[in-house]
Amino acid sequence: VLLVESGGGLAEPGGSLRLSCAASGIAGSIFAMGWCRQAPGKRRELVAMITESGATKYGAPVEGRFTISRLGSKNMVSLQMNALKPEDTAVYYCNTDESYACQGGTWGQGTQVTVSS
């Protein structure tokens, strides 16, 4: 399985960004897809995950600000990030860890999100 991310970049505090991830190399549906992030000097943490049935799980720091969605039955997910804060600055990785622990599964290459004025 190959995960390819797009989006990210620089935003001002209070701004918005959108990330997308598409999986290839697999015939069936991936049970869970989503995002983990890692900031410099910090542990990797859950951002958001969504199952093939549409059930979602958000990390506490982003709940109410970020929205994850999945494109129908396809292995494609998007993350809409609103009301961004400087502490959202991190490398964001697309991930398929079914435990939502951001430890296993398949990983994308990572995309940088920087929130700064």
C-alpha positions in Angstrom: 0.0 0.0 0.0 1.3 3.5 -0.9 -0.2 6.6 0.7 0.3 9.9 -1.1 -0.4 13.1 0.7 -1.1 16.6 -0.6 -1.9 20.0 0.9 -0.3 21.5 3.9 1.9 24.6 3.9 1.8 27.9 5.8 -1.2 29.5 7.4 -1.7 32.3 9.8 -3.3 31.7 13.2 -7.0 31.4 12.8 -6.6 30.4 9.2 -7.4 27.1 7.4 -5.7 24.4 5.4 -6.8 21.2 3.8 -4.8 17.9 3.6 -5.7 15.0 1.3 -4.4 11.4 1.2 -4.9 8.8 -1.4 -4.0 5.1 -1.1 -2.9 2.9 -4.0 -1.7 -0.6 -4.4 -4.6 -2.3 -2.6 -7.7 -3.8 -4.1 -10.1 -3.7 -1.2 -11.1 -1.0 1.3 -8.8 0.1 4.0 -10.6 -0.2 7.4 -9.2 3.0 8.9 -7.4 6.0 7.4 -6.4 9.3 8.9 -3.7 11.5 10.2 -1.1 11.6 12.8 1.3 14.5 13.5 4.6 15.0 15.1 6.0 18.4 16.2 9.7 18.9 16.9 10.7 17.4 20.2 7.2 16.0 20.8 5.7 12.5 20.6 3.6 11.5 17.6 -0.1 12.0 18.2 -3.4 11.2 16.7 -5.1 14.0 14.7 -8.1 12.2 13.2 -9.1 8.8 11.8 -12.1 7.6 9.9 -13.3 4.1 9.2 -14.7 2.8 6.0 -18.1 3.1 7.6 -17.6 6.7 8.4 -16.9 6.5 12.2 -14.5 9.2 13.3 -12.0 9.7 16.1 -10.3 13.0 16.8 -7.4 13.9 19.0 -8.4 16.2 21.8 -6.3 19.2 20.7 -8.1 19.4 17.3 -11.7 18.3 18.2 -14.2 20.9 17.0 -11.7 22.6 14.7 -10.7 19.8 12.3 -13.0 17.6 10.2 -12.0 14.4 8.5 -13.9 13.0 5.6 -13.7 10.0 3.3 -14.5 9.9 -0.3 -17.3 7.3 -0.6 -15.9 3.8 -0.7 -12.6 4.9 -2.1 -9.4 4.9 -0.1 -9.1 8.7 0.0 -9.4 11.0 2.9 -9.3 14.7 3.5 -8.7 16.8 6.6 -10.1 20.2 6.8 -8.2 22.2 9.4 -9.9 25.4 10.6 -9.1 27.9 13.4 -5.5 26.9 13.2 -3.2 27.6 16.1 0.6 27.8 16.2 0.7 24.6 18.2 -0.8 22.8 15.2 2.6 23.2 13.5 3.9 19.8 12.8 4.6 17.2 10.1 1.3 15.5 9.3 1.4 11.9 8.2 -1.4 9.9 6.5 -1.7 6.6 8.4 -3.8 3.4 8.5 -3.3 2.3 12.2 -6.6 0.6 13.1 -5.7 1.1 16.8 -5.6 4.8 16.4 -2.3 4.8 18.3 -0.2 6.2 15.5 2.3 3.4 15.9 1.6 0.8 13.2 -0.1 0.7 9.9 1.2 2.2 6.6 2.6 5.7 6.6 2.7 8.5 4.0 5.8 10.6 3.4 4.5 13.4 5.6 3.6 17.0 4.8 4.6 20.1 6.8 2.0 22.3 8.3 3.2 25.6 9.7 1.0 28.1 11.5 2.6 31.4 12.1 2.0 35.1 11.7 
